[in-house]
Amino acid sequence: MGKRKPRQTVLAVDVGGSHVKVMDSRGLTRREFVSGPHLSAREMVKQVKRLTADWSYEVVSVGFPGPVIQNRPVAEPHNLGTGWVGFDFAKAFSHPTRVVNDALMQALGSYEGGRMLFLGLGTGLGSAMIVDGILEPMELGHLPYHKGRTFEDYVGEAGLERLGKKKWRRKVADVVNYFVAALEPDYVVLGGGNALKLGRLPAKARLGDNGNAFKGGFKLWDTRTVKKPRIAAKASRRRH
């Protein structure tokens, strides 16, 4: 019986509107740099390569704050620069690269089997579902919800500021219950920066961790977790 092939080292890149964070699956070292409204895709890769020049890795995972098709962004991000649409990350990194929506990458890092719904409570509302290892990015935040506003308008950052924490918490609970009834997940993971402001969690819900984005980036290359390496064509649009 031959030797088992060693697991390849993954560089996970979590692209956000304020910072770009990186971690490798070997040393689990985390580094970051400021992003901002002028950061292009090419400049992001350049800075990541400079920041990780002393690391060794075989493959790359990128969590991008916007819709992705076939490893390439299909819309420019809201809070970053331009040049992301159609950008070839594999060519730029000189390594095989998988790009997914950032909510999906964090969802994968939070996944514990079965049917899981992930909702990211940040500037907007990120969403993804994983069903028996199959990854499904979603765009739930942009669906109409109440009085001409979307779900994102109520449970995103703008909703928190408009409603106040007490009413916002009630809306989050209502939205979670709405999606649980419609999608029938086994459990819901609530991630994003505002999830910690919830207090009591809705039924079937548990808190995620923003660090799970890195775990998800590592798992993108692990076929034992992602049973079918199929990632749905559309990805959720999440504002940062």
ABEGO torsion letter per residue (X at the ends): XBBBBBBBBBBBBBBBAABBBBBBAAAGBBBBBBBEAABBAAAAAAAAAAAAAABBBABBBBBBBEBBBGGBBABBBAABBBGABGBBAAAAAGBBBBBBBAAAAAAAAABAEEBBBBBBBBABBBBBBBBGGBBBBBAAAABBABGGBBAAAAABAAAAAAAEAAAAAAAAAAAAAAAAAAAGBABBBBBEAAAAAAEBBBBGBBBBBAAAAAAAAAAAABAAABABBBBBABBBBBBX
